[in-house]
Amino acid sequence: MLAARFIRRYSSSNRTSNEIRRSFVNFFESEGHVLVPSSNVVRPRMDETNPFETPELNQLRGVLTGKAKAKRWSPSVVNVQKYLHHNSMNDVGKDLNGLSFYEMMGNWAFNNAYGKEKACTLAWTFLTEVMNIPKDDLSVTFFGGNSEVPEDIETGEIWKKIGVPDSSIRPVSDDSHFYGLEEAGNSPAAVRTKIHHKNFENACLWNIGFTNYTRRRNGKVVAMDTLHVDTGMRLEDLACVVQGVSSVFETDLLLPLIQELEKFSGKKYTGSCDAELDNSFRAVADHTRALCVAIADLPPTASEHARFIVGKQVYMAAYHAVKVLEAPRNSIVKLVPVVIESLGSAYPLLGERQKKIEQTIRPQENKFWSAYGMQEERSKYNDGIWTGPEWFSRVIEKKDFEQSWTGKASSAFRRIIGF
């Protein structure tokens, strides 16, 4: 029986994001998983290509590749990993669920610690009995096979055994349900099964991976004797479902930031995807959360690229807050206590480094406004292509500007805005 006492104790009242996060960890601990704390969101080493941690539990990735010994870890673990997806931050605000910072909740099992049936049962039990999500609101997909790997019939049958009706089970054969690096070198490969909620038509709620294949040096995918389980679900998505709201920006993780911005700006958030004001409300809320977490985690050895990304988020947040929402300058730093109130209990380092966060944001925003108003220096930074406010607007919207600028323009902007 799956943690019956736990389910009775926690299923009725946990609705805040802090309680959802805590319930997730407690549930899997009650099932024998050991909590592994989140890695810092910024990597400590000088990594110019990927300065931020992935949403997976990077400490354990070596087990899947065979480069680390599984006996170093408990056979099954649970984790909530902070993640900054900096490649998407130009698009944040344009829809109702896209985020550059989020928390990925997951459970792992190594070397046949448990199989597909238990992994699926644990996930279904947590959602339907602990979180009390109606079963009729959920559906599942599983890997339908491709030219390299056969259909995962076993997982389809497991979902039927759990009680999911046939009409809510569907095979999918595309790459979204199979992960296997194409380059040679004994890379792990996994088939996936996903739990979907009716409110997330284009994305899954919970992604469950079964790593029981490997891609050999000759490119061929072969089955392994060992099964590893690797799952992931965004806290923000689950909070959206459990709290009964239509967007992650209406959860208690992000709505308090928007409400505070309403006070500063005198504008109202309506939740529209088509309104420029609403896009900016969402952008400022997300960038501010990302800033606070990244600055708190920023190590002395962080790469220049990591520091530049943090600086970029400062001026993006400042631009949206002041130029679109018409909030006073230096409003971003006033949002820091709101972020800490939301995330501080889970990540105490935020509270401990509040002063560092505020002392980093304020001068960076001031540098941005100083650069924005520099009439005489404009031509040095844009090579005469754009001028003044138009240039800054284009810079913020241009997705690949770090790579495509001329060396002179890029280095000048880094010098004024960067760390």
HELIX and SHEET records of a PDB file:
HELIX    1   1 ALA A    4  TYR A   10  1                                   7    
HELIX    2   2 SER A   17  SER A   30  1                                  14    
HELIX    3   3 ASN A   58  LEU A   60  5                                   3    
HELIX    4   4 ARG A   61  THR A   65  1                                   5    
HELIX    5   5 ALA A   70  ARG A   72  5                                   3    
HELIX    6   6 HIS A   86  SER A   88  5                                   3    
HELIX    7   7 LYS A  116  THR A  125  1                                  10    
HELIX    8   8 PHE A  126  VAL A  130  3                                   5    
HELIX    9   9 LYS A  135  ASP A  137  5                                   3    
HELIX   10  10 ILE A  153  ILE A  162  1                                  10    
HELIX   11  11 ASP A  166  SER A  168  5                                   3    
HELIX   12  12 ASP A  175  HIS A  177  5                                   3    
HELIX   13  13 LEU A  235  VAL A  242  1                                   8    
HELIX   14  14 VAL A  248  GLU A  250  5                                   3    
HELIX   15  15 LEU A  255  SER A  265  1                                  11    
HELIX   16  16 GLU A  276  ASP A  297  1                                  22    
HELIX   17  17 GLU A  304  TYR A  319  1                                  16    
HELIX   18  18 HIS A  320  VAL A  324  3                                   5    
HELIX   19  19 ILE A  332  LEU A  335  5                                   4    
HELIX   20  20 VAL A  336  LEU A  343  1                                   8    
HELIX   21  21 LEU A  349  GLU A  352  1                                   4    
HELIX   22  22 GLN A  354  TYR A  372  1                                  19    
HELIX   23  23 ARG A  378  ASN A  382  1                                   5    
HELIX   24  24 GLY A  388  GLU A  397  1                                  10    
HELIX   25  25 PHE A  401  SER A  404  1                                   4    
HELIX   26  26 GLY A  407  ILE A  417  1                                  11    
SHEET    1   A 8 VAL A  34  LEU A  35  0                                        
SHEET    2   A 8 SER A  76  LEU A  84  1                                        
SHEET    3   A 8 PHE A 101  ALA A 109 -1                                        
SHEET    4   A 8 VAL A 221  ARG A 234 -1                                        
SHEET    5   A 8 TRP A 206  ARG A 215 -1                                        
SHEET    6   A 8 SER A 187  HIS A 197 -1                                        
SHEET    7   A 8 LEU A 138  PHE A 143 -1                                        
SHEET    8   A 8 ILE A 169  VAL A 172  1                                        
SHEET    1   B 7 VAL A  34  LEU A  35  0                                        
SHEET    2   B 7 SER A  76  LEU A  84  1                                        
SHEET    3   B 7 PHE A 101  ALA A 109 -1                                        
SHEET    4   B 7 VAL A 221  ARG A 234 -1                                        
SHEET    5   B 7 TRP A 206  ARG A 215 -1                                        
SHEET    6   B 7 SER A 187  HIS A 197 -1                                        
SHEET    7   B 7 PHE A 178  GLY A 180 -1                                        
END                                                                             
